[in-house]
Amino acid sequence: MGSASCRPDGFQIVARDYASGSPTAAELGISSPTSSNEAFRSFLVFVSATESEIVLADVSTAFLFALIVSPECVMLPPDIRFSDNTRVFLKLRKALYGLRSASLAWYKHLSELVKEMRLHASDTEKSVFSGEYEFKGKKVWMLLLAYVDDLMIACKDKEAALNLVVNRLTAASKQPPRGGKGMRHR
């Protein structure tokens, strides 16, 4: 169990998940796959060889969309108490920043979202997805490389890639990003 801190301006809770020695997140099975240098190089070779466009996206609220992968309980700061002066604990449904399992929860959530859009994870690089995305009645082949909450999408139709990022991934996250923020693309 970790503890949490609250921002003075409102409602964001950030967990402090303590990693005290062994086992590591990988040993616990709660770390997410990350792209290798070879995957990144292959992505760039694909872009060059096919003269594709690249859309970059930073999903700034990524972890807040994902359901947790294992039971988590968070103890709120000592000054937050019930009326009978007992400490407040929260049982989480969705991941929070600071949980060691948050990146895996986001990866699983992203995998499900892109699978619904007919993109599938590579057998050798689980953070690389490819497939035909249907956009405006036609199929557009896309390559998506995810590095935690940063996404790179390559395809010949930039409008289709922007649609995937801005409309489909944001809308499919079941809740709008806070304050209109949450998905930035370049």
PASEBA-1860 file (N, C-alpha, C; in nm, 3 decimals):
! residues 186
1> MGSASCRP> 0.085/-0.117/0.000/0.000/0.000/0.000/0.089/0.123/0.000 ~ 0.053/0.220/-0.080/0.127/0.345/-0.086/0.049/0.454/-0.015 ~ 0.106/0.572/-0.018/0.034/0.687/0.036/0.007/0.781/-0.080 ~ -0.068/0.884/-0.054/-0.106/0.976/-0.160/-0.087/1.119/-0.113 ~ -0.072/1.208/-0.208/-0.069/1.350/-0.176/-0.171/1.420/-0.264 ~ -0.227/1.528/-0.213/-0.328/1.602/-0.288/-0.274/1.740/-0.322 ~ -0.307/1.785/-0.442/-0.269/1.920/-0.482/-0.362/2.018/-0.412 ~ -0.309/2.135/-0.372/-0.393/2.230/-0.301/-0.505/2.288/-0.387
9> DGFQIVAR> -0.490/2.290/-0.520/-0.591/2.351/-0.606/-0.705/2.257/-0.639 ~ -0.706/2.139/-0.585/-0.821/2.059/-0.619/-0.809/1.912/-0.597 ~ -0.828/1.838/-0.704/-0.870/1.701/-0.690/-0.774/1.597/-0.744 ~ -0.654/1.633/-0.778/-0.563/1.532/-0.831/-0.492/1.462/-0.717 ~ -0.503/1.332/-0.715/-0.435/1.252/-0.615/-0.322/1.179/-0.685 ~ -0.203/1.188/-0.629/-0.086/1.120/-0.683/-0.038/1.022/-0.578 ~ -0.025/0.897/-0.617/0.017/0.793/-0.523/0.168/0.786/-0.515 ~ 0.218/0.751/-0.398/0.359/0.718/-0.382/0.365/0.570/-0.352
17> DYASGSPT> 0.398/0.495/-0.454/0.405/0.349/-0.441/0.550/0.316/-0.407 ~ 0.574/0.271/-0.288/0.710/0.249/-0.242/0.766/0.117/-0.295 ~ 0.881/0.127/-0.358/0.952/0.009/-0.406/1.070/-0.010/-0.312 ~ 1.054/-0.092/-0.214/1.161/-0.112/-0.116/1.235/-0.241/-0.146 ~ 1.334/-0.230/-0.235/1.414/-0.347/-0.269/1.341/-0.441/-0.361 ~ 1.359/-0.569/-0.339/1.297/-0.670/-0.425/1.154/-0.692/-0.383 ~ 1.070/-0.737/-0.466/1.092/-0.761/-0.609/1.071/-0.633/-0.690 ~ 1.126/-0.633/-0.811/1.110/-0.519/-0.900/0.972/-0.525/-0.965
25> AAELGISS> 0.935/-0.416/-1.031/0.806/-0.413/-1.102/0.801/-0.522/-1.208 ~ 0.913/-0.546/-1.275/0.917/-0.652/-1.377/0.897/-0.789/-1.313 ~ 0.961/-0.810/-1.198/0.946/-0.939/-1.129/0.804/-0.959/-1.077 ~ 0.738/-0.850/-1.044/0.600/-0.859/-0.998/0.502/-0.872/-1.115 ~ 0.553/-0.852/-1.236/0.467/-0.859/-1.354/0.380/-0.737/-1.372 ~ 0.424/-0.622/-1.320/0.343/-0.500/-1.331/0.411/-0.392/-1.413 ~ 0.516/-0.426/-1.486/0.579/-0.326/-1.573/0.525/-0.341/-1.714 ~ 0.524/-0.231/-1.787/0.470/-0.235/-1.923/0.583/-0.256/-2.023
33> PTSSNEAF> 0.550/-0.314/-2.138/0.653/-0.327/-2.242/0.690/-0.189/-2.297 ~ 0.816/-0.170/-2.325/0.861/-0.045/-2.386/0.932/-0.075/-2.517 ~ 0.928/0.021/-2.605/0.987/0.004/-2.737/1.138/-0.003/-2.730 ~ 1.195/-0.090/-2.810/1.340/-0.100/-2.818/1.393/0.003/-2.918 ~ 1.523/0.025/-2.914/1.586/0.113/-3.013/1.563/0.061/-3.154 ~ 1.565/-0.071/-3.169/1.543/-0.132/-3.301/1.402/-0.103/-3.352 ~ 1.304/-0.105/-3.262/1.167/-0.075/-3.302/1.156/0.069/-3.350 ~ 1.222/0.160/-3.279/1.221/0.300/-3.319/1.288/0.319/-3.455
41> RSFLVFVS> 1.404/0.256/-3.472/1.473/0.265/-3.602/1.388/0.207/-3.714 ~ 1.327/0.093/-3.689/1.241/0.029/-3.789/1.122/0.119/-3.824 ~ 1.068/0.186/-3.724/0.958/0.280/-3.747/1.003/0.389/-3.844 ~ 1.121/0.446/-3.818/1.172/0.553/-3.905/1.203/0.502/-4.046 ~ 1.255/0.380/-4.057/1.280/0.321/-4.189/1.149/0.306/-4.264 ~ 1.045/0.258/-4.194/0.913/0.243/-4.256/0.863/0.378/-4.308 ~ 0.874/0.481/-4.226/0.827/0.614/-4.265/0.901/0.662/-4.390 ~ 1.031/0.645/-4.390/1.111/0.688/-4.504/1.079/0.607/-4.630
49> ATESEIVL> 1.072/0.476/-4.617/1.051/0.389/-4.733/0.912/0.407/-4.794 ~ 0.813/0.440/-4.712/0.676/0.452/-4.763/0.632/0.596/-4.782 ~ 0.723/0.690/-4.750/0.692/0.833/-4.757/0.566/0.866/-4.677 ~ 0.558/0.807/-4.559/0.443/0.827/-4.471/0.457/0.956/-4.391 ~ 0.346/0.999/-4.337/0.341/1.112/-4.245/0.358/1.058/-4.103 ~ 0.408/1.141/-4.013/0.418/1.103/-3.871/0.332/1.199/-3.790 ~ 0.252/1.143/-3.702/0.177/1.222/-3.604/0.227/1.180/-3.467 ~ 0.267/1.279/-3.387/0.314/1.254/-3.251/0.206/1.295/-3.153
57> ADVSTAFL> 0.186/1.217/-3.051/0.084/1.249/-2.950/0.137/1.218/-2.811 ~ 0.111/1.309/-2.720/0.144/1.289/-2.579/0.010/1.278/-2.505 ~ -0.020/1.163/-2.453/-0.146/1.141/-2.382/-0.121/1.177/-2.236 ~ -0.139/1.305/-2.204/-0.097/1.355/-2.073/-0.177/1.299/-1.957 ~ -0.298/1.253/-1.980/-0.378/1.196/-1.871/-0.396/1.046/-1.889 ~ -0.302/0.984/-1.958/-0.315/0.842/-1.995/-0.346/0.751/-1.876 ~ -0.272/0.766/-1.769/-0.285/0.672/-1.658/-0.421/0.683/-1.590 ~ -0.487/0.798/-1.603/-0.614/0.818/-1.535/-0.730/0.748/-1.605
65> FALIVSPE> -0.709/0.700/-1.728/-0.813/0.631/-1.803/-0.813/0.481/-1.775 ~ -0.704/0.428/-1.729/-0.684/0.284/-1.726/-0.732/0.220/-1.597 ~ -0.802/0.108/-1.611/-0.841/0.030/-1.495/-0.717/-0.035/-1.435 ~ -0.712/-0.046/-1.304/-0.594/-0.104/-1.240/-0.581/-0.252/-1.275 ~ -0.458/-0.301/-1.267/-0.431/-0.440/-1.305/-0.427/-0.534/-1.184 ~ -0.418/-0.477/-1.065/-0.421/-0.558/-0.943/-0.485/-0.473/-0.834 ~ -0.540/-0.534/-0.730/-0.605/-0.455/-0.624/-0.508/-0.355/-0.563 ~ -0.554/-0.232/-0.548/-0.471/-0.125/-0.492/-0.551/-0.049/-0.388
73> CVMLPPDI> -0.485/-0.019/-0.277/-0.545/0.060/-0.171/-0.449/0.175/-0.141 ~ -0.502/0.296/-0.131/-0.420/0.414/-0.108/-0.463/0.481/0.022 ~ -0.364/0.514/0.105/-0.390/0.586/0.229/-0.372/0.735/0.200 ~ -0.475/0.814/0.229/-0.467/0.958/0.206/-0.381/1.023/0.314 ~ -0.335/1.147/0.291/-0.250/1.214/0.389/-0.316/1.219/0.527 ~ -0.233/1.226/0.633/-0.284/1.217/0.770/-0.387/1.325/0.807 ~ -0.382/1.441/0.742/-0.476/1.547/0.777/-0.613/1.530/0.711 ~ -0.628/1.429/0.627/-0.759/1.399/0.567/-0.817/1.281/0.644
81> RFSDNTRV> -0.925/1.309/0.718/-0.984/1.208/0.806/-1.136/1.213/0.796 ~ -1.197/1.101/0.835/-1.342/1.097/0.847/-1.384/1.178/0.970 ~ -1.515/1.203/0.983/-1.565/1.282/1.096/-1.535/1.217/1.230 ~ -1.516/1.084/1.233/-1.482/1.017/1.359/-1.331/1.012/1.382 ~ -1.256/1.087/1.301/-1.110/1.102/1.312/-1.031/0.980/1.265 ~ -1.093/0.886/1.198/-1.018/0.771/1.144/-0.958/0.808/1.009 ~ -0.847/0.742/0.977/-0.777/0.767/0.851/-0.863/0.727/0.732 ~ -0.837/0.789/0.619/-0.912/0.761/0.497/-0.826/0.676/0.404
89> FLKLRKAL> -0.884/0.567/0.359/-0.821/0.478/0.261/-0.911/0.471/0.139 ~ -0.851/0.463/0.023/-0.928/0.450/-0.100/-0.893/0.319/-0.170 ~ -0.994/0.248/-0.214/-0.972/0.131/-0.298/-0.987/0.182/-0.441 ~ -0.883/0.166/-0.520/-0.882/0.224/-0.654/-0.950/0.135/-0.757 ~ -1.014/0.200/-0.854/-1.066/0.132/-0.973/-0.978/0.164/-1.093 ~ -0.929/0.288/-1.095/-0.845/0.331/-1.206/-0.708/0.369/-1.153 ~ -0.611/0.365/-1.243/-0.473/0.393/-1.204/-0.455/0.539/-1.166 ~ -0.354/0.563/-1.087/-0.313/0.698/-1.049/-0.168/0.717/-1.087
97> YGLRSASL> -0.129/0.842/-1.105/0.013/0.870/-1.122/0.086/0.822/-0.998 ~ 0.201/0.763/-1.016/0.281/0.719/-0.904/0.270/0.571/-0.871 ~ 0.165/0.505/-0.918/0.156/0.360/-0.896/0.254/0.289/-0.988 ~ 0.326/0.193/-0.935/0.421/0.120/-1.020/0.349/0.044/-1.131 ~ 0.226/0.007/-1.109/0.152/-0.068/-1.211/0.076/0.022/-1.309 ~ 0.085/0.154/-1.294/0.008/0.246/-1.378/0.045/0.235/-1.526 ~ 0.173/0.220/-1.557/0.211/0.212/-1.699/0.159/0.084/-1.763 ~ 0.157/-0.026/-1.688/0.100/-0.150/-1.742/-0.051/-0.136/-1.762
105> AWYKHLSE> -0.117/-0.071/-1.668/-0.262/-0.049/-1.681/-0.291/0.033/-1.807 ~ -0.211/0.138/-1.830/-0.229/0.219/-1.951/-0.200/0.137/-2.076 ~ -0.094/0.058/-2.074/-0.061/-0.024/-2.191/-0.177/-0.118/-2.225 ~ -0.233/-0.182/-2.124/-0.345/-0.274/-2.149/-0.466/-0.198/-2.203 ~ -0.491/-0.081/-2.149/-0.602/0.002/-2.196/-0.580/0.044/-2.341 ~ -0.460/0.093/-2.372/-0.427/0.133/-2.509/-0.439/0.015/-2.604 ~ -0.390/-0.101/-2.563/-0.397/-0.221/-2.647/-0.541/-0.254/-2.685 ~ -0.631/-0.244/-2.587/-0.772/-0.271/-2.615/-0.832/-0.167/-2.709
113> LVKEMRLH> -0.796/-0.040/-2.687/-0.849/0.066/-2.774/-0.805/0.047/-2.919 ~ -0.676/0.022/-2.940/-0.629/0.011/-3.079/-0.675/-0.120/-3.142 ~ -0.697/-0.222/-3.061/-0.750/-0.348/-3.114/-0.890/-0.327/-3.171 ~ -0.971/-0.246/-3.101/-1.105/-0.213/-3.151/-1.097/-0.139/-3.284 ~ -0.985/-0.075/-3.311/-0.966/0.000/-3.435/-0.888/-0.079/-3.539 ~ -0.878/-0.209/-3.515/-0.814/-0.305/-3.606/-0.662/-0.289/-3.617 ~ -0.599/-0.238/-3.512/-0.454/-0.237/-3.505/-0.413/-0.345/-3.406 ~ -0.307/-0.419/-3.437/-0.268/-0.533/-3.354/-0.121/-0.521/-3.314
121> ASDTEKSV> -0.091/-0.567/-3.193/0.046/-0.562/-3.142/0.135/-0.659/-3.219 ~ 0.259/-0.617/-3.237/0.360/-0.702/-3.300/0.389/-0.821/-3.208 ~ 0.424/-0.933/-3.267/0.461/-1.050/-3.187/0.592/-1.029/-3.112 ~ 0.683/-0.951/-3.170/0.815/-0.932/-3.110/0.830/-0.800/-3.036 ~ 0.754/-0.699/-3.072/0.759/-0.567/-3.007/0.617/-0.532/-2.964 ~ 0.583/-0.563/-2.841/0.445/-0.548/-2.795/0.397/-0.403/-2.790 ~ 0.488/-0.307/-2.798/0.447/-0.166/-2.796/0.437/-0.107/-2.937 ~ 0.443/-0.193/-3.038/0.426/-0.152/-3.178/0.299/-0.218/-3.230
129> FSGEYEFK> 0.210/-0.136/-3.285/0.082/-0.184/-3.335/0.069/-0.147/-3.482 ~ 0.007/-0.233/-3.559/-0.013/-0.203/-3.701/-0.144/-0.264/-3.748 ~ -0.193/-0.211/-3.858/-0.315/-0.264/-3.917/-0.384/-0.162/-4.002 ~ -0.500/-0.201/-4.054/-0.578/-0.113/-4.139/-0.687/-0.045/-4.056 ~ -0.679/0.086/-4.050/-0.774/0.169/-3.977/-0.876/0.221/-4.077 ~ -1.003/0.203/-4.046/-1.107/0.249/-4.138/-1.137/0.396/-4.113 ~ -1.123/0.475/-4.220/-1.142/0.620/-4.210/-1.211/0.669/-4.337 ~ -1.325/0.732/-4.320/-1.403/0.786/-4.432/-1.429/0.683/-4.541
137> GKKVWMLL> -1.464/0.562/-4.497/-1.502/0.458/-4.591/-1.387/0.386/-4.660 ~ -1.264/0.419/-4.623/-1.150/0.348/-4.682/-1.059/0.298/-4.571 ~ -0.979/0.199/-4.605/-0.886/0.142/-4.508/-0.749/0.206/-4.528 ~ -0.693/0.254/-4.417/-0.562/0.321/-4.418/-0.469/0.239/-4.330 ~ -0.358/0.193/-4.387/-0.262/0.113/-4.309/-0.182/0.206/-4.219 ~ -0.173/0.172/-4.089/-0.103/0.254/-3.990/-0.005/0.171/-3.910 ~ 0.096/0.240/-3.865/0.195/0.184/-3.773/0.197/0.277/-3.652 ~ 0.175/0.222/-3.533/0.172/0.301/-3.411/0.279/0.247/-3.316
145> LAYVDDLM> 0.366/0.335/-3.270/0.469/0.299/-3.173/0.436/0.373/-3.043 ~ 0.422/0.299/-2.935/0.388/0.358/-2.805/0.508/0.348/-2.712 ~ 0.543/0.459/-2.650/0.644/0.459/-2.544/0.575/0.520/-2.422 ~ 0.522/0.435/-2.340/0.439/0.470/-2.225/0.323/0.557/-2.276 ~ 0.324/0.689/-2.247/0.211/0.773/-2.291/0.243/0.860/-2.412 ~ 0.355/0.834/-2.477/0.390/0.904/-2.601/0.365/0.811/-2.718 ~ 0.292/0.861/-2.817/0.256/0.780/-2.933/0.314/0.841/-3.060 ~ 0.362/0.755/-3.148/0.405/0.795/-3.282/0.323/0.713/-3.381
153> IACKDKEA> 0.255/0.781/-3.471/0.171/0.712/-3.569/0.221/0.748/-3.707 ~ 0.244/0.646/-3.788/0.289/0.666/-3.926/0.184/0.611/-4.021 ~ 0.150/0.691/-4.120/0.063/0.646/-4.229/0.067/0.749/-4.340 ~ 0.016/0.713/-4.455/0.018/0.804/-4.570/-0.090/0.911/-4.561 ~ -0.190/0.890/-4.477/-0.302/0.984/-4.465/-0.297/1.050/-4.328 ~ -0.238/1.170/-4.323/-0.222/1.240/-4.195/-0.356/1.269/-4.129 ~ -0.457/1.300/-4.209/-0.591/1.326/-4.154/-0.645/1.203/-4.081 ~ -0.621/1.086/-4.135/-0.665/0.962/-4.070/-0.590/0.941/-3.939
161> ALNLVVNR> -0.460/0.968/-3.938/-0.381/0.953/-3.815/-0.429/1.050/-3.708 ~ -0.456/1.175/-3.748/-0.507/1.273/-3.652/-0.644/1.230/-3.600 ~ -0.727/1.174/-3.686/-0.857/1.124/-3.644/-0.842/1.014/-3.540 ~ -0.748/0.923/-3.563/-0.724/0.815/-3.467/-0.686/0.871/-3.332 ~ -0.594/0.968/-3.331/-0.544/1.024/-3.205/-0.648/1.112/-3.137 ~ -0.697/1.211/-3.208/-0.781/1.313/-3.145/-0.923/1.263/-3.120 ~ -0.983/1.201/-3.219/-1.124/1.162/-3.205/-1.142/1.023/-3.146 ~ -1.073/0.925/-3.197/-1.099/0.787/-3.157/-1.039/0.754/-3.021
169> LTAASKQP> -0.912/0.784/-2.999/-0.850/0.747/-2.870/-0.907/0.829/-2.756 ~ -0.929/0.958/-2.777/-0.986/1.042/-2.671/-1.129/1.001/-2.642 ~ -1.210/0.983/-2.745/-1.351/0.947/-2.726/-1.364/0.809/-2.663 ~ -1.276/0.718/-2.696/-1.285/0.581/-2.645/-1.237/0.569/-2.501 ~ -1.182/0.674/-2.447/-1.130/0.667/-2.311/-1.237/0.679/-2.204 ~ -1.363/0.681/-2.246/-1.478/0.673/-2.157/-1.499/0.798/-2.072 ~ -1.407/0.890/-2.073/-1.424/1.013/-1.999/-1.344/1.121/-2.070 ~ -1.394/1.244/-2.071/-1.318/1.350/-2.137/-1.197/1.387/-2.054
177> PRGGKGMR> -1.087/1.426/-2.118/-0.972/1.473/-2.043/-1.011/1.596/-1.961 ~ -0.950/1.613/-1.844/-0.983/1.724/-1.757/-0.944/1.857/-1.820 ~ -1.028/1.955/-1.807/-0.997/2.090/-1.853/-0.975/2.099/-2.002 ~ -1.027/2.004/-2.078/-1.007/2.007/-2.222/-0.868/1.963/-2.262 ~ -0.788/1.923/-2.165/-0.652/1.881/-2.195/-0.647/1.730/-2.196 ~ -0.534/1.676/-2.234/-0.519/1.533/-2.222/-0.457/1.469/-2.343 ~ -0.477/1.528/-2.459/-0.421/1.468/-2.580/-0.361/1.582/-2.661 ~ -0.230/1.587/-2.667/-0.165/1.688/-2.750/-0.102/1.618/-2.868
185> HR> -0.113/1.677/-2.982/-0.048/1.620/-3.100/0.031/1.729/-3.169 ~ 0.133/1.683/-3.243/0.218/1.777/-3.317/0.225/1.731/-3.459
END
